[in-house]
Amino acid sequence: MPKRKITRVDFIPQIQQLGKAGASKLRVAAYARVSSESEEQEHSLSAQTDYFEAFIKENPLWEYVGLYVDD
């Protein structure tokens, strides 16, 4: 069996610079969806949107730019 060539890929420099003085924040959005129209699913959608928005806003290296909801 021939040996496989492995290529190491470094992180994108812009991402490596996050958190350093003068670096811009990473713009982050979320996607939430439900697969049926049951009342339980509507609660799930609300819980998802609340969770993702709070999760993104808690990270000081991220800028919250929106939420796409697919109901």
mmCIF file as Biopython writes it, N, C-alpha, C and O atoms, coordinates in Angstrom:
data_model
#
loop_
_atom_site.group_PDB
_atom_site.id
_atom_site.type_symbol
_atom_site.label_atom_id
_atom_site.label_alt_id
_atom_site.label_comp_id
_atom_site.label_asym_id
_atom_site.label_entity_id
_atom_site.label_seq_id
_atom_site.pdbx_PDB_ins_code
_atom_site.Cartn_x
_atom_site.Cartn_y
_atom_site.Cartn_z
_atom_site.occupancy
_atom_site.B_iso_or_equiv
_atom_site.auth_seq_id
_atom_site.auth_asym_id
_atom_site.pdbx_PDB_model_num
ATOM 1   N N  . MET A ? 1  ? 0.843   -1.171 0.000  1.0 0.0 1  A 1 
ATOM 2   C CA . MET A ? 1  ? 0.000   0.000  0.000  1.0 0.0 1  A 1 
ATOM 3   C C  . MET A ? 1  ? 0.893   1.241  0.000  1.0 0.0 1  A 1 
ATOM 4   O O  . MET A ? 1  ? 1.813   1.338  0.813  1.0 0.0 1  A 1 
ATOM 5   N N  . PRO A ? 2  ? 0.632   2.197  -0.908 1.0 0.0 2  A 1 
ATOM 6   C CA . PRO A ? 2  ? 1.466   3.404  -0.969 1.0 0.0 2  A 1 
ATOM 7   C C  . PRO A ? 2  ? 1.223   4.288  0.258  1.0 0.0 2  A 1 
ATOM 8   O O  . PRO A ? 2  ? 0.122   4.337  0.807  1.0 0.0 2  A 1 
ATOM 9   N N  . LYS A ? 3  ? 2.290   4.986  0.667  1.0 0.0 3  A 1 
ATOM 10  C CA . LYS A ? 3  ? 2.157   5.904  1.800  1.0 0.0 3  A 1 
ATOM 11  C C  . LYS A ? 3  ? 1.386   7.143  1.369  1.0 0.0 3  A 1 
ATOM 12  O O  . LYS A ? 3  ? 1.544   7.651  0.258  1.0 0.0 3  A 1 
ATOM 13  N N  . ARG A ? 4  ? 0.561   7.604  2.272  1.0 0.0 4  A 1 
ATOM 14  C CA . ARG A ? 4  ? -0.217  8.806  1.983  1.0 0.0 4  A 1 
ATOM 15  C C  . ARG A ? 4  ? 0.564   10.045 2.399  1.0 0.0 4  A 1 
ATOM 16  O O  . ARG A ? 4  ? 1.272   10.041 3.406  1.0 0.0 4  A 1 
ATOM 17  N N  . LYS A ? 5  ? 0.428   11.082 1.624  1.0 0.0 5  A 1 
ATOM 18  C CA . LYS A ? 5  ? 1.072   12.344 1.947  1.0 0.0 5  A 1 
ATOM 19  C C  . LYS A ? 5  ? 0.127   13.145 2.850  1.0 0.0 5  A 1 
ATOM 20  O O  . LYS A ? 5  ? -1.044  13.328 2.519  1.0 0.0 5  A 1 
ATOM 21  N N  . ILE A ? 6  ? 0.629   13.611 3.964  1.0 0.0 6  A 1 
ATOM 22  C CA . ILE A ? 6  ? -0.173  14.394 4.895  1.0 0.0 6  A 1 
ATOM 23  C C  . ILE A ? 6  ? 0.307   15.829 4.842  1.0 0.0 6  A 1 
ATOM 24  O O  . ILE A ? 6  ? 1.501   16.098 4.973  1.0 0.0 6  A 1 
ATOM 25  N N  . THR A ? 7  ? -0.614  16.741 4.652  1.0 0.0 7  A 1 
ATOM 26  C CA . THR A ? 7  ? -0.295  18.160 4.594  1.0 0.0 7  A 1 
ATOM 27  C C  . THR A ? 7  ? -0.918  18.844 5.792  1.0 0.0 7  A 1 
ATOM 28  O O  . THR A ? 7  ? -2.130  18.770 5.998  1.0 0.0 7  A 1 
ATOM 29  N N  . ARG A ? 8  ? -0.103  19.501 6.573  1.0 0.0 8  A 1 
ATOM 30  C CA . ARG A ? 8  ? -0.599  20.233 7.736  1.0 0.0 8  A 1 
ATOM 31  C C  . ARG A ? 8  ? -1.109  21.593 7.281  1.0 0.0 8  A 1 
ATOM 32  O O  . ARG A ? 8  ? -0.427  22.313 6.552  1.0 0.0 8  A 1 
ATOM 33  N N  . VAL A ? 9  ? -2.310  21.932 7.718  1.0 0.0 9  A 1 
ATOM 34  C CA . VAL A ? 9  ? -2.908  23.215 7.371  1.0 0.0 9  A 1 
ATOM 35  C C  . VAL A ? 9  ? -3.012  24.039 8.645  1.0 0.0 9  A 1 
ATOM 36  O O  . VAL A ? 9  ? -3.695  23.641 9.589  1.0 0.0 9  A 1 
ATOM 37  N N  . ASP A ? 10 ? -2.345  25.176 8.678  1.0 0.0 10 A 1 
ATOM 38  C CA . ASP A ? 10 ? -2.382  26.044 9.845  1.0 0.0 10 A 1 
ATOM 39  C C  . ASP A ? 10 ? -3.680  26.855 9.863  1.0 0.0 10 A 1 
ATOM 40  O O  . ASP A ? 10 ? -4.355  27.012 8.846  1.0 0.0 10 A 1 
ATOM 41  N N  . PHE A ? 11 ? -4.002  27.360 11.046 1.0 0.0 11 A 1 
ATOM 42  C CA . PHE A ? 11 ? -5.180  28.211 11.170 1.0 0.0 11 A 1 
ATOM 43  C C  . PHE A ? 11 ? -5.019  29.457 10.329 1.0 0.0 11 A 1 
ATOM 44  O O  . PHE A ? 11 ? -3.902  29.896 10.056 1.0 0.0 11 A 1 
ATOM 45  N N  . ILE A ? 12 ? -6.133  30.020 9.922  1.0 0.0 12 A 1 
ATOM 46  C CA . ILE A ? 12 ? -6.106  31.265 9.170  1.0 0.0 12 A 1 
ATOM 47  C C  . ILE A ? 12 ? -5.568  32.362 10.082 1.0 0.0 12 A 1 
ATOM 48  O O  . ILE A ? 12 ? -6.044  32.499 11.209 1.0 0.0 12 A 1 
ATOM 49  N N  . PRO A ? 13 ? -4.609  33.133 9.640  1.0 0.0 13 A 1 
ATOM 50  C CA . PRO A ? 13 ? -4.008  34.152 10.510 1.0 0.0 13 A 1 
ATOM 51  C C  . PRO A ? 13 ? -5.017  35.065 11.191 1.0 0.0 13 A 1 
ATOM 52  O O  . PRO A ? 13 ? -4.827  35.416 12.356 1.0 0.0 13 A 1 
ATOM 53  N N  . GLN A ? 14 ? -6.079  35.459 10.504 1.0 0.0 14 A 1 
ATOM 54  C CA . GLN A ? 14 ? -7.062  36.359 11.091 1.0 0.0 14 A 1 
ATOM 55  C C  . GLN A ? 14 ? -7.657  35.729 12.358 1.0 0.0 14 A 1 
ATOM 56  O O  . GLN A ? 14 ? -7.855  36.424 13.355 1.0 0.0 14 A 1 
ATOM 57  N N  . ILE A ? 15 ? -7.937  34.446 12.328 1.0 0.0 15 A 1 
ATOM 58  C CA . ILE A ? 15 ? -8.500  33.776 13.488 1.0 0.0 15 A 1 
ATOM 59  C C  . ILE A ? 15 ? -7.461  33.690 14.593 1.0 0.0 15 A 1 
ATOM 60  O O  . ILE A ? 15 ? -7.808  33.829 15.766 1.0 0.0 15 A 1 
ATOM 61  N N  . GLN A ? 16 ? -6.223  33.470 14.261 1.0 0.0 16 A 1 
ATOM 62  C CA . GLN A ? 16 ? -5.171  33.409 15.270 1.0 0.0 16 A 1 
ATOM 63  C C  . GLN A ? 16 ? -5.017  34.746 15.983 1.0 0.0 16 A 1 
ATOM 64  O O  . GLN A ? 16 ? -4.599  34.782 17.140 1.0 0.0 16 A 1 
ATOM 65  N N  . GLN A ? 17 ? -5.347  35.832 15.318 1.0 0.0 17 A 1 
ATOM 66  C CA . GLN A ? 17 ? -5.169  37.156 15.893 1.0 0.0 17 A 1 
ATOM 67  C C  . GLN A ? 17 ? -6.308  37.574 16.816 1.0 0.0 17 A 1 
ATOM 68  O O  . GLN A ? 17 ? -6.194  38.584 17.511 1.0 0.0 17 A 1 
ATOM 69  N N  . LEU A ? 18 ? -7.410  36.811 16.837 1.0 0.0 18 A 1 
ATOM 70  C CA . LEU A ? 18 ? -8.533  37.176 17.689 1.0 0.0 18 A 1 
ATOM 71  C C  . LEU A ? 18 ? -8.097  37.264 19.136 1.0 0.0 18 A 1 
ATOM 72  O O  . LEU A ? 18 ? -7.352  36.410 19.617 1.0 0.0 18 A 1 
ATOM 73  N N  . GLY A ? 19 ? -8.551  38.279 19.827 1.0 0.0 19 A 1 
ATOM 74  C CA . GLY A ? 19 ? -8.195  38.460 21.221 1.0 0.0 19 A 1 
ATOM 75  C C  . GLY A ? 19 ? -6.951  39.296 21.422 1.0 0.0 19 A 1 
ATOM 76  O O  . GLY A ? 19 ? -6.660  39.716 22.543 1.0 0.0 19 A 1 
ATOM 77  N N  . LYS A ? 20 ? -6.221  39.541 20.366 1.0 0.0 20 A 1 
ATOM 78  C CA . LYS A ? 20 ? -5.023  40.369 20.482 1.0 0.0 20 A 1 
ATOM 79  C C  . LYS A ? 20 ? -5.389  41.828 20.225 1.0 0.0 20 A 1 
ATOM 80  O O  . LYS A ? 20 ? -6.385  42.116 19.562 1.0 0.0 20 A 1 
ATOM 81  N N  . ALA A ? 21 ? -4.602  42.720 20.736 1.0 0.0 21 A 1 
ATOM 82  C CA . ALA A ? 21 ? -4.867  44.145 20.588 1.0 0.0 21 A 1 
ATOM 83  C C  . ALA A ? 21 ? -5.040  44.518 19.122 1.0 0.0 21 A 1 
ATOM 84  O O  . ALA A ? 21 ? -4.226  44.149 18.276 1.0 0.0 21 A 1 
ATOM 85  N N  . GLY A ? 22 ? -6.093  45.244 18.836 1.0 0.0 22 A 1 
ATOM 86  C CA . GLY A ? 22 ? -6.335  45.724 17.486 1.0 0.0 22 A 1 
ATOM 87  C C  . GLY A ? 22 ? -6.998  44.726 16.553 1.0 0.0 22 A 1 
ATOM 88  O O  . GLY A ? 22 ? -7.306  45.070 15.411 1.0 0.0 22 A 1 
ATOM 89  N N  . ALA A ? 23 ? -7.226  43.502 17.006 1.0 0.0 23 A 1 
ATOM 90  C CA . ALA A ? 23 ? -7.848  42.490 16.145 1.0 0.0 23 A 1 
ATOM 91  C C  . ALA A ? 23 ? -9.361  42.692 16.123 1.0 0.0 23 A 1 
ATOM 92  O O  . ALA A ? 23 ? -9.957  43.110 17.115 1.0 0.0 23 A 1 
ATOM 93  N N  . SER A ? 24 ? -9.969  42.391 14.983 1.0 0.0 24 A 1 
ATOM 94  C CA . SER A ? 24 ? -11.420 42.515 14.887 1.0 0.0 24 A 1 
ATOM 95  C C  . SER A ? 24 ? -12.080 41.250 15.417 1.0 0.0 24 A 1 
ATOM 96  O O  . SER A ? 24 ? -11.472 40.181 15.468 1.0 0.0 24 A 1 
ATOM 97  N N  . LYS A ? 25 ? -13.334 41.400 15.808 1.0 0.0 25 A 1 
ATOM 98  C CA . LYS A ? 25 ? -14.081 40.263 16.331 1.0 0.0 25 A 1 
ATOM 99  C C  . LYS A ? 25 ? -14.574 39.387 15.177 1.0 0.0 25 A 1 
ATOM 100 O O  . LYS A ? 25 ? -14.744 39.851 14.050 1.0 0.0 25 A 1 
ATOM 101 N N  . LEU A ? 26 ? -14.797 38.116 15.487 1.0 0.0 26 A 1 
ATOM 102 C CA . LEU A ? 26 ? -15.351 37.177 14.521 1.0 0.0 26 A 1 
ATOM 103 C C  . LEU A ? 26 ? -16.860 37.372 14.482 1.0 0.0 26 A 1 
ATOM 104 O O  . LEU A ? 26 ? -17.526 37.274 15.513 1.0 0.0 26 A 1 
ATOM 105 N N  . ARG A ? 27 ? -17.402 37.647 13.302 1.0 0.0 27 A 1 
ATOM 106 C CA . ARG A ? 27 ? -18.846 37.855 13.158 1.0 0.0 27 A 1 
ATOM 107 C C  . ARG A ? 27 ? -19.532 36.499 13.152 1.0 0.0 27 A 1 
ATOM 108 O O  . ARG A ? 27 ? -19.197 35.634 12.343 1.0 0.0 27 A 1 
ATOM 109 N N  . VAL A ? 28 ? -20.499 36.309 14.058 1.0 0.0 28 A 1 
ATOM 110 C CA . VAL A ? 28 ? -21.133 35.009 14.248 1.0 0.0 28 A 1 
ATOM 111 C C  . VAL A ? 28 ? -22.650 35.151 14.182 1.0 0.0 28 A 1 
ATOM 112 O O  . VAL A ? 28 ? -23.232 36.059 14.774 1.0 0.0 28 A 1 
ATOM 113 N N  . ALA A ? 29 ? -23.281 34.224 13.442 1.0 0.0 29 A 1 
ATOM 114 C CA . ALA A ? 29 ? -24.743 34.141 13.371 1.0 0.0 29 A 1 
ATOM 115 C C  . ALA A ? 29 ? -25.148 32.724 13.731 1.0 0.0 29 A 1 
ATOM 116 O O  . ALA A ? 29 ? -24.312 31.821 13.753 1.0 0.0 29 A 1 
ATOM 117 N N  . ALA A ? 30 ? -26.421 32.527 14.013 1.0 0.0 30 A 1 
ATOM 118 C CA . ALA A ? 30 ? -26.916 31.194 14.378 1.0 0.0 30 A 1 
ATOM 119 C C  . ALA A ? 30 ? -28.083 30.813 13.486 1.0 0.0 30 A 1 
ATOM 120 O O  . ALA A ? 30 ? -28.702 31.662 12.846 1.0 0.0 30 A 1 
ATOM 121 N N  . TYR A ? 31 ? -28.368 29.530 13.458 1.0 0.0 31 A 1 
ATOM 122 C CA . TYR A ? 31 ? -29.478 28.973 12.677 1.0 0.0 31 A 1 
ATOM 123 C C  . TYR A ? 31 ? -30.272 28.061 13.595 1.0 0.0 31 A 1 
ATOM 124 O O  . TYR A ? 31 ? -29.707 27.148 14.198 1.0 0.0 31 A 1 
ATOM 125 N N  . ALA A ? 32 ? -31.571 28.295 13.710 1.0 0.0 32 A 1 
ATOM 126 C CA . ALA A ? 32 ? -32.441 27.460 14.534 1.0 0.0 32 A 1 
ATOM 127 C C  . ALA A ? 32 ? -33.607 26.980 13.684 1.0 0.0 32 A 1 
ATOM 128 O O  . ALA A ? 32 ? -34.101 27.706 12.820 1.0 0.0 32 A 1 
ATOM 129 N N  . ARG A ? 33 ? -34.047 25.730 13.941 1.0 0.0 33 A 1 
ATOM 130 C CA . ARG A ? 33 ? -35.169 25.210 13.152 1.0 0.0 33 A 1 
ATOM 131 C C  . ARG A ? 33 ? -35.914 24.145 13.925 1.0 0.0 33 A 1 
ATOM 132 O O  . ARG A ? 33 ? -35.397 23.561 14.876 1.0 0.0 33 A 1 
ATOM 133 N N  . VAL A ? 34 ? -37.139 23.906 13.496 1.0 0.0 34 A 1 
ATOM 134 C CA . VAL A ? 34 ? -37.946 22.797 13.997 1.0 0.0 34 A 1 
ATOM 135 C C  . VAL A ? 34 ? -38.470 22.036 12.798 1.0 0.0 34 A 1 
ATOM 136 O O  . VAL A ? 34 ? -38.571 22.575 11.695 1.0 0.0 34 A 1 
ATOM 137 N N  . SER A ? 35 ? -38.804 20.762 13.031 1.0 0.0 35 A 1 
ATOM 138 C CA . SER A ? 35 ? -39.211 19.927 11.897 1.0 0.0 35 A 1 
ATOM 139 C C  . SER A ? 35 ? -40.714 19.655 11.843 1.0 0.0 35 A 1 
ATOM 140 O O  . SER A ? 35 ? -41.182 19.000 10.912 1.0 0.0 35 A 1 
ATOM 141 N N  . SER A ? 36 ? -41.476 20.140 12.817 1.0 0.0 36 A 1 
ATOM 142 C CA . SER A ? 36 ? -42.925 19.953 12.771 1.0 0.0 36 A 1 
ATOM 143 C C  . SER A ? 36 ? -43.608 21.167 13.374 1.0 0.0 36 A 1 
ATOM 144 O O  . SER A ? 36 ? -42.948 22.050 13.922 1.0 0.0 36 A 1 
ATOM 145 N N  . GLU A ? 37 ? -44.920 21.213 13.273 1.0 0.0 37 A 1 
ATOM 146 C CA . GLU A ? 37 ? -45.655 22.366 13.774 1.0 0.0 37 A 1 
ATOM 147 C C  . GLU A ? 37 ? -46.320 22.100 15.127 1.0 0.0 37 A 1 
ATOM 148 O O  . GLU A ? 37 ? -47.236 22.827 15.512 1.0 0.0 37 A 1 
ATOM 149 N N  . SER A ? 38 ? -45.879 21.083 15.844 1.0 0.0 38 A 1 
ATOM 150 C CA . SER A ? 38 ? -46.477 20.781 17.148 1.0 0.0 38 A 1 
ATOM 151 C C  . SER A ? 38 ? -46.112 21.870 18.155 1.0 0.0 38 A 1 
ATOM 152 O O  . SER A ? 38 ? -45.108 22.564 17.996 1.0 0.0 38 A 1 
ATOM 153 N N  . GLU A ? 39 ? -46.926 22.009 19.179 1.0 0.0 39 A 1 
ATOM 154 C CA . GLU A ? 39 ? -46.696 23.027 20.192 1.0 0.0 39 A 1 
ATOM 155 C C  . GLU A ? 39 ? -45.360 22.814 20.907 1.0 0.0 39 A 1 
ATOM 156 O O  . GLU A ? 39 ? -44.682 23.777 21.264 1.0 0.0 39 A 1 
ATOM 157 N N  . GLU A ? 40 ? -44.987 21.552 21.112 1.0 0.0 40 A 1 
ATOM 158 C CA . GLU A ? 40 ? -43.709 21.247 21.756 1.0 0.0 40 A 1 
ATOM 159 C C  . GLU A ? 40 ? -42.540 21.764 20.929 1.0 0.0 40 A 1 
ATOM 160 O O  . GLU A ? 40 ? -41.547 22.246 21.475 1.0 0.0 40 A 1 
ATOM 161 N N  . GLN A ? 41 ? -42.663 21.664 19.625 1.0 0.0 41 A 1 
ATOM 162 C CA . GLN A ? 41 ? -41.597 22.134 18.748 1.0 0.0 41 A 1 
ATOM 163 C C  . GLN A ? 41 ? -41.464 23.654 18.789 1.0 0.0 41 A 1 
ATOM 164 O O  . GLN A ? 41 ? -40.358 24.183 18.683 1.0 0.0 41 A 1 
ATOM 165 N N  . GLU A ? 42 ? -42.587 24.358 18.942 1.0 0.0 42 A 1 
ATOM 166 C CA . GLU A ? 42 ? -42.521 25.814 19.035 1.0 0.0 42 A 1 
ATOM 167 C C  . GLU A ? 42 ? -41.745 26.232 20.282 1.0 0.0 42 A 1 
ATOM 168 O O  . GLU A ? 42 ? -40.984 27.198 20.240 1.0 0.0 42 A 1 
ATOM 169 N N  . HIS A ? 43 ? -41.929 25.524 21.376 1.0 0.0 43 A 1 
ATOM 170 C CA . HIS A ? 43 ? -41.150 25.799 22.584 1.0 0.0 43 A 1 
ATOM 171 C C  . HIS A ? 43 ? -39.668 25.522 22.319 1.0 0.0 43 A 1 
ATOM 172 O O  . HIS A ? 43 ? -38.801 26.274 22.765 1.0 0.0 43 A 1 
ATOM 173 N N  . SER A ? 44 ? -39.388 24.449 21.597 1.0 0.0 44 A 1 
ATOM 174 C CA . SER A ? 44 ? -38.011 24.100 21.260 1.0 0.0 44 A 1 
ATOM 175 C C  . SER A ? 44 ? -37.357 25.216 20.446 1.0 0.0 44 A 1 
ATOM 176 O O  . SER A ? 44 ? -36.194 25.551 20.668 1.0 0.0 44 A 1 
ATOM 177 N N  . LEU A ? 45 ? -38.095 25.777 19.522 1.0 0.0 45 A 1 
ATOM 178 C CA . LEU A ? 45 ? -37.562 26.855 18.685 1.0 0.0 45 A 1 
ATOM 179 C C  . LEU A ? 45 ? -37.231 28.076 19.538 1.0 0.0 45 A 1 
ATOM 180 O O  . LEU A ? 45 ? -36.186 28.701 19.360 1.0 0.0 45 A 1 
ATOM 181 N N  . SER A ? 46 ? -38.110 28.404 20.446 1.0 0.0 46 A 1 
ATOM 182 C CA . SER A ? 46 ? -37.870 29.532 21.344 1.0 0.0 46 A 1 
ATOM 183 C C  . SER A ? 46 ? -36.640 29.273 22.219 1.0 0.0 46 A 1 
ATOM 184 O O  . SER A ? 46 ? -35.819 30.167 22.420 1.0 0.0 46 A 1 
ATOM 185 N N  . ALA A ? 47 ? -36.519 28.062 22.730 1.0 0.0 47 A 1 
ATOM 186 C CA . ALA A ? 47 ? -35.369 27.701 23.560 1.0 0.0 47 A 1 
ATOM 187 C C  . ALA A ? 47 ? -34.072 27.769 22.756 1.0 0.0 47 A 1 
ATOM 188 O O  . ALA A ? 47 ? -33.048 28.233 23.257 1.0 0.0 47 A 1 
ATOM 189 N N  . GLN A ? 48 ? -34.122 27.301 21.503 1.0 0.0 48 A 1 
ATOM 190 C CA . GLN A ? 48 ? -32.932 27.346 20.653 1.0 0.0 48 A 1 
ATOM 191 C C  . GLN A ? 48 ? -32.482 28.781 20.410 1.0 0.0 48 A 1 
ATOM 192 O O  . GLN A ? 48 ? -31.299 29.093 20.538 1.0 0.0 48 A 1 
ATOM 193 N N  . THR A ? 49 ? -33.418 29.649 20.061 1.0 0.0 49 A 1 
ATOM 194 C CA . THR A ? 49 ? -33.057 31.029 19.751 1.0 0.0 49 A 1 
ATOM 195 C C  . THR A ? 49 ? -32.487 31.734 20.980 1.0 0.0 49 A 1 
ATOM 196 O O  . THR A ? 49 ? -31.498 32.460 20.878 1.0 0.0 49 A 1 
ATOM 197 N N  . ASP A ? 50 ? -33.108 31.521 22.139 1.0 0.0 50 A 1 
ATOM 198 C CA . ASP A ? 50 ? -32.597 32.122 23.373 1.0 0.0 50 A 1 
ATOM 199 C C  . ASP A ? 50 ? -31.184 31.624 23.672 1.0 0.0 50 A 1 
ATOM 200 O O  . ASP A ? 50 ? -30.299 32.412 24.006 1.0 0.0 50 A 1 
ATOM 201 N N  . TYR A ? 51 ? -30.979 30.313 23.550 1.0 0.0 51 A 1 
ATOM 202 C CA . TYR A ? 51 ? -29.681 29.709 23.857 1.0 0.0 51 A 1 
ATOM 203 C C  . TYR A ? 51 ? -28.582 30.240 22.940 1.0 0.0 51 A 1 
ATOM 204 O O  . TYR A ? 51 ? -27.536 30.688 23.409 1.0 0.0 51 A 1 
ATOM 205 N N  . PHE A ? 52 ? -28.824 30.187 21.634 1.0 0.0 52 A 1 
ATOM 206 C CA . PHE A ? 52 ? -27.778 30.581 20.689 1.0 0.0 52 A 1 
ATOM 207 C C  . PHE A ? 52 ? -27.438 32.064 20.796 1.0 0.0 52 A 1 
ATOM 208 O O  . PHE A ? 52 ? -26.267 32.439 20.730 1.0 0.0 52 A 1 
ATOM 209 N N  . GLU A ? 53 ? -28.446 32.901 20.960 1.0 0.0 53 A 1 
ATOM 210 C CA . GLU A ? 53 ? -28.172 34.333 21.078 1.0 0.0 53 A 1 
ATOM 211 C C  . GLU A ? 53 ? -27.328 34.608 22.325 1.0 0.0 53 A 1 
ATOM 212 O O  . GLU A ? 53 ? -26.348 35.349 22.254 1.0 0.0 53 A 1 
ATOM 213 N N  . ALA A ? 54 ? -27.696 34.024 23.455 1.0 0.0 54 A 1 
ATOM 214 C CA . ALA A ? 54 ? -26.932 34.227 24.689 1.0 0.0 54 A 1 
ATOM 215 C C  . ALA A ? 54 ? -25.522 33.651 24.564 1.0 0.0 54 A 1 
ATOM 216 O O  . ALA A ? 54 ? -24.556 34.271 25.010 1.0 0.0 54 A 1 
ATOM 217 N N  . PHE A ? 55 ? -25.402 32.467 23.959 1.0 0.0 55 A 1 
ATOM 218 C CA . PHE A ? 55 ? -24.108 31.804 23.808 1.0 0.0 55 A 1 
ATOM 219 C C  . PHE A ? 55 ? -23.148 32.660 22.994 1.0 0.0 55 A 1 
ATOM 220 O O  . PHE A ? 55 ? -21.982 32.810 23.360 1.0 0.0 55 A 1 
ATOM 221 N N  . ILE A ? 56 ? -23.632 33.217 21.901 1.0 0.0 56 A 1 
ATOM 222 C CA . ILE A ? 56 ? -22.777 34.042 21.042 1.0 0.0 56 A 1 
ATOM 223 C C  . ILE A ? 56 ? -22.405 35.342 21.747 1.0 0.0 56 A 1 
ATOM 224 O O  . ILE A ? 56 ? -21.247 35.759 21.709 1.0 0.0 56 A 1 
ATOM 225 N N  . LYS A ? 57 ? -23.370 35.980 22.385 1.0 0.0 57 A 1 
ATOM 226 C CA . LYS A ? 57 ? -23.106 37.264 23.033 1.0 0.0 57 A 1 
ATOM 227 C C  . LYS A ? 57 ? -22.193 37.141 24.246 1.0 0.0 57 A 1 
ATOM 228 O O  . LYS A ? 57 ? -21.567 38.125 24.640 1.0 0.0 57 A 1 
ATOM 229 N N  . GLU A ? 58 ? -22.100 35.959 24.848 1.0 0.0 58 A 1 
ATOM 230 C CA . GLU A ? 58 ? -21.226 35.753 26.005 1.0 0.0 58 A 1 
ATOM 231 C C  . GLU A ? 58 ? -19.748 35.733 25.622 1.0 0.0 58 A 1 
ATOM 232 O O  . GLU A ? 58 ? -18.892 36.000 26.466 1.0 0.0 58 A 1 
ATOM 233 N N  . ASN A ? 59 ? -19.439 35.425 24.381 1.0 0.0 59 A 1 
ATOM 234 C CA . ASN A ? 59 ? -18.045 35.319 23.966 1.0 0.0 59 A 1 
ATOM 235 C C  . ASN A ? 59 ? -17.527 36.702 23.568 1.0 0.0 59 A 1 
ATOM 236 O O  . ASN A ? 59 ? -18.013 37.287 22.601 1.0 0.0 59 A 1 
ATOM 237 N N  . PRO A ? 60 ? -16.552 37.226 24.299 1.0 0.0 60 A 1 
ATOM 238 C CA . PRO A ? 60 ? -16.056 38.565 23.995 1.0 0.0 60 A 1 
ATOM 239 C C  . PRO A ? 60 ? -15.302 38.667 22.670 1.0 0.0 60 A 1 
ATOM 240 O O  . PRO A ? 60 ? -15.045 39.771 22.188 1.0 0.0 60 A 1 
ATOM 241 N N  . LEU A ? 61 ? -14.952 37.540 22.085 1.0 0.0 61 A 1 
ATOM 242 C CA . LEU A ? 61 ? -14.231 37.563 20.807 1.0 0.0 61 A 1 
ATOM 243 C C  . LEU A ? 61 ? -15.170 37.497 19.609 1.0 0.0 61 A 1 
ATOM 244 O O  . LEU A ? 61 ? -14.725 37.552 18.463 1.0 0.0 61 A 1 
ATOM 245 N N  . TRP A ? 62 ? -16.476 37.378 19.876 1.0 0.0 62 A 1 
ATOM 246 C CA . TRP A ? 62 ? -17.471 37.264 18.808 1.0 0.0 62 A 1 
ATOM 247 C C  . TRP A ? 62 ? -18.375 38.486 18.763 1.0 0.0 62 A 1 
ATOM 248 O O  . TRP A ? 62 ? -18.652 39.114 19.785 1.0 0.0 62 A 1 
ATOM 249 N N  . GLU A ? 63 ? -18.826 38.808 17.561 1.0 0.0 63 A 1 
ATOM 250 C CA . GLU A ? 63 ? -19.821 39.854 17.363 1.0 0.0 63 A 1 
ATOM 251 C C  . GLU A ? 63 ? -21.098 39.182 16.860 1.0 0.0 63 A 1 
ATOM 252 O O  . GLU A ? 63 ? -21.088 38.571 15.791 1.0 0.0 63 A 1 
ATOM 253 N N  . TYR A ? 64 ? -22.188 39.284 17.606 1.0 0.0 64 A 1 
ATOM 254 C CA . TYR A ? 64 ? -23.469 38.692 17.217 1.0 0.0 64 A 1 
ATOM 255 C C  . TYR A ? 64 ? -24.027 39.483 16.044 1.0 0.0 64 A 1 
ATOM 256 O O  . TYR A ? 64 ? -24.208 40.696 16.141 1.0 0.0 64 A 1 
ATOM 257 N N  . VAL A ? 65 ? -24.305 38.788 14.915 1.0 0.0 65 A 1 
ATOM 258 C CA . VAL A ? 65 ? -24.799 39.492 13.742 1.0 0.0 65 A 1 
ATOM 259 C C  . VAL A ? 65 ? -26.187 39.049 13.307 1.0 0.0 65 A 1 
ATOM 260 O O  . VAL A ? 65 ? -26.717 39.562 12.322 1.0 0.0 65 A 1 
ATOM 261 N N  . GLY A ? 66 ? -26.785 38.098 14.030 1.0 0.0 66 A 1 
ATOM 262 C CA . GLY A ? 66 ? -28.152 37.731 13.687 1.0 0.0 66 A 1 
ATOM 263 C C  . GLY A ? 66 ? -28.460 36.269 13.906 1.0 0.0 66 A 1 
ATOM 264 O O  . GLY A ? 66 ? -27.612 35.462 14.285 1.0 0.0 66 A 1 
ATOM 265 N N  . LEU A ? 67 ? -29.729 35.969 13.645 1.0 0.0 67 A 1 
ATOM 266 C CA . LEU A ? 67 ? -30.239 34.627 13.854 1.0 0.0 67 A 1 
ATOM 267 C C  . LEU A ? 67 ? -31.234 34.315 12.747 1.0 0.0 67 A 1 
ATOM 268 O O  . LEU A ? 67 ? -32.181 35.073 12.533 1.0 0.0 67 A 1 
ATOM 269 N N  . TYR A ? 68 ? -31.032 33.212 12.044 1.0 0.0 68 A 1 
ATOM 270 C CA . TYR A ? 68 ? -31.971 32.751 11.029 1.0 0.0 68 A 1 
ATOM 271 C C  . TYR A ? 68 ? -32.832 31.670 11.659 1.0 0.0 68 A 1 
ATOM 272 O O  . TYR A ? 68 ? -32.316 30.686 12.190 1.0 0.0 68 A 1 
ATOM 273 N N  . VAL A ? 69 ? -34.156 31.856 11.596 1.0 0.0 69 A 1 
ATOM 274 C CA . VAL A ? 69 ? -35.086 30.896 12.197 1.0 0.0 69 A 1 
ATOM 275 C C  . VAL A ? 69 ? -35.909 30.269 11.075 1.0 0.0 69 A 1 
ATOM 276 O O  . VAL A ? 69 ? -36.558 30.969 10.298 1.0 0.0 69 A 1 
ATOM 277 N N  . ASP A ? 70 ? -35.870 28.946 11.005 1.0 0.0 70 A 1 
ATOM 278 C CA . ASP A ? 70 ? -36.597 28.188 9.980  1.0 0.0 70 A 1 
ATOM 279 C C  . ASP A ? 70 ? -37.685 27.365 10.681 1.0 0.0 70 A 1 
ATOM 280 O O  . ASP A ? 70 ? -37.431 26.280 11.202 1.0 0.0 70 A 1 
ATOM 281 N N  . ASP A ? 71 ? -38.902 27.918 10.676 1.0 0.0 71 A 1 
ATOM 282 C CA . ASP A ? 71 ? -39.998 27.192 11.300 1.0 0.0 71 A 1 
ATOM 283 C C  . ASP A ? 71 ? -40.898 26.624 10.234 1.0 0.0 71 A 1 
ATOM 284 O O  . ASP A ? 71 ? -41.891 25.969 10.550 1.0 0.0 71 A 1 
#
